[in-house]
Amino acid sequence: MSDFVNRSDKDIYQDIEKAFLEEEDIMTDNVNVEVNEGKVTLSGTVETLEEKQDLEDTISDIPGVALINNDLQIEKI
C-alpha cells in the first residue's frame, strides 16, 4: 500500500479506473470497484488467480489507497 496520502475517494477511484484501462492483458469488464475512505473493495470475476493478484498489485501503488479488500472470484469455465 502507498504511504498515507489524503486524497478523495473520487480521485482514488479515477486513478484505479485509469490503471485498469492500461491493463491490456486483463479483462476488467466484470470487475467492480468501491472506494470508501481510502479502502478499496474489488468484487466481480476474473479469469485466473494471477489476474486477481495483478489487479491488487496495480491498485496497491495508487496514492491514497489505505487497504484493499480483494473479493474477486475466479470464473469457473
C-alpha positions in Angstrom: 0.0 0.0 0.0 1.1 3.5 -0.6 2.0 5.8 2.3 -0.9 7.6 3.7 -1.9 10.4 1.4 -5.1 12.4 2.0 -7.0 12.1 -1.3 -10.7 12.0 -2.1 -12.3 8.6 -2.8 -13.3 10.0 -6.2 -9.7 10.8 -7.1 -8.6 7.3 -6.0 -11.4 5.7 -8.0 -10.5 7.6 -11.1 -6.8 6.5 -10.8 -7.9 2.9 -10.4 -10.1 3.1 -13.5 -7.2 4.6 -15.4 -4.8 1.9 -14.2 -7.3 -0.8 -15.2 -7.5 0.6 -18.7 -3.8 0.2 -19.0 -4.0 -3.5 -18.0 -4.4 -4.7 -21.6 -3.9 -8.4 -20.7 -6.7 -8.5 -18.1 -10.4 -8.2 -18.8 -11.8 -5.8 -16.2 -15.3 -5.6 -17.6 -16.6 -7.8 -14.8 -14.7 -6.1 -12.0 -16.4 -3.7 -9.7 -14.6 -1.1 -7.6 -15.8 0.7 -4.5 -13.7 3.2 -2.6 -14.6 4.4 0.9 -12.2 6.5 3.0 -9.3 5.1 1.1 -10.4 1.5 1.5 -10.8 -0.2 -1.9 -13.1 -3.2 -2.4 -12.8 -5.3 -5.6 -15.7 -7.6 -6.5 -16.8 -9.5 -9.6 -14.9 -12.0 -11.6 -11.6 -12.5 -13.4 -10.3 -15.5 -15.4 -7.3 -16.5 -13.3 -5.8 -16.2 -9.8 -2.9 -14.4 -11.5 -5.2 -11.7 -12.8 -6.8 -11.3 -9.3 -3.3 -10.7 -7.8 -2.2 -8.5 -10.7 -5.1 -6.1 -10.2 -4.5 -5.9 -6.4 -0.8 -5.2 -7.1 -1.8 -2.5 -9.5 -4.0 -0.8 -7.0 -1.5 -1.0 -4.1 0.7 1.6 -5.8 -2.0 4.2 -6.2 -1.6 7.1 -3.7 -4.3 7.3 -1.1 -5.1 3.6 -1.1 -5.1 2.5 2.6 -6.5 -1.0 2.4 -7.6 -3.4 -0.4 -10.4 -6.0 0.1 -10.0 -8.3 -2.8 -13.2 -10.2 -3.1 -12.7 -11.1 -6.8 -13.8 -14.6 -7.8 -12.2 -16.8 -10.4 -14.5 -17.6 -13.3 -15.5 -21.3 -13.5 -15.0 -22.4 -17.0 
